[in-house]
Amino acid sequence: MNRELREFRRLERVCLEQAALSTLDLTRSGLLKVADDCRLAAEAIEAVPPPRGVIAVAVEALKVVLTQGRPRPH
């Protein structure tokens, strides 16, 4: 679980850094959304009790990220 958590945090940081350097609004917006999703995934991993398996935690984190606050395209 720590590895997944570190990876989501690393990806969040990279996306934020690249968004700060981006000169295109669309690119910056996309990077900020990905950074936000990575942050939500990391927070979801942190919120899950440790006894569960690593794969279950990662799946749960992705479920949370994919179902929170984003309207689904029709």
VOGU-3710 file (C-alpha; in Angstrom, 3 decimals, decimal comma):
1> mnrelrefrr> 0,000/0,000/0,000  2,817/2,416/0,761  4,177/1,984/-2,742  0,833/2,880/-4,335  0,402/5,810/-1,987  3,880/7,133/-2,808  3,248/6,683/-6,528  -0,047/8,610/-6,439  1,631/11,402/-4,451  4,566/11,456/-6,893
11> lervcleqaa> 2,216/11,638/-9,883  0,256/14,414/-8,202  3,458/16,392/-7,646  4,669/15,852/-11,239  1,315/16,936/-12,671  1,267/20,072/-10,516  4,828/20,940/-11,570  4,055/20,409/-15,245  0,815/22,403/-14,973  2,781/25,314/-13,519
21> lstldltrsg> 5,120/25,199/-16,527  2,395/24,758/-19,135  1,603/27,634/-21,457  -1,607/26,113/-22,834  -4,800/26,457/-20,791  -6,197/23,111/-21,931  -2,999/21,285/-20,993  -2,799/23,037/-17,631  -6,439/22,239/-16,900  -5,977/18,574/-17,783
31> llkvaddcrl> -2,850/18,259/-15,651  -4,601/19,885/-12,697  -7,523/17,443/-13,018  -5,146/14,479/-13,085  -3,293/15,889/-10,060  -6,608/16,218/-8,241  -7,537/12,620/-9,096  -4,147/11,422/-7,821  -4,659/13,363/-4,594  -8,111/11,834/-4,131
41> aaeaieavpp> -6,723/8,353/-4,780  -3,930/8,898/-2,248  -6,409/10,156/0,338  -8,650/7,151/-0,298  -5,706/4,803/0,231  -4,856/6,575/3,472  -8,456/6,242/4,662  -8,666/2,480/4,116  -7,849/0,312/7,140  -4,548/-1,570/6,673
51> prgviavave> -5,650/-5,237/7,020  -6,972/-5,357/3,463  -4,852/-6,573/0,573  -2,914/-4,115/-1,550  -4,901/-4,841/-4,697  -8,192/-4,337/-2,866  -6,950/-0,992/-1,571  -5,873/0,169/-5,020  -9,193/-0,911/-6,535  -11,126/0,854/-3,776
61> alkvvltqgr> -9,068/4,027/-4,262  -9,734/4,033/-7,995  -13,451/3,456/-7,403  -13,566/6,479/-5,118  -11,700/8,662/-7,604  -13,766/7,580/-10,572  -17,122/8,035/-8,857  -16,567/11,326/-7,015  -17,774/14,621/-8,354  -17,389/14,034/-12,059
71> prph> -20,452/13,837/-14,285  -20,316/10,853/-16,582  -20,455/11,544/-20,315  -23,671/10,484/-22,012
//
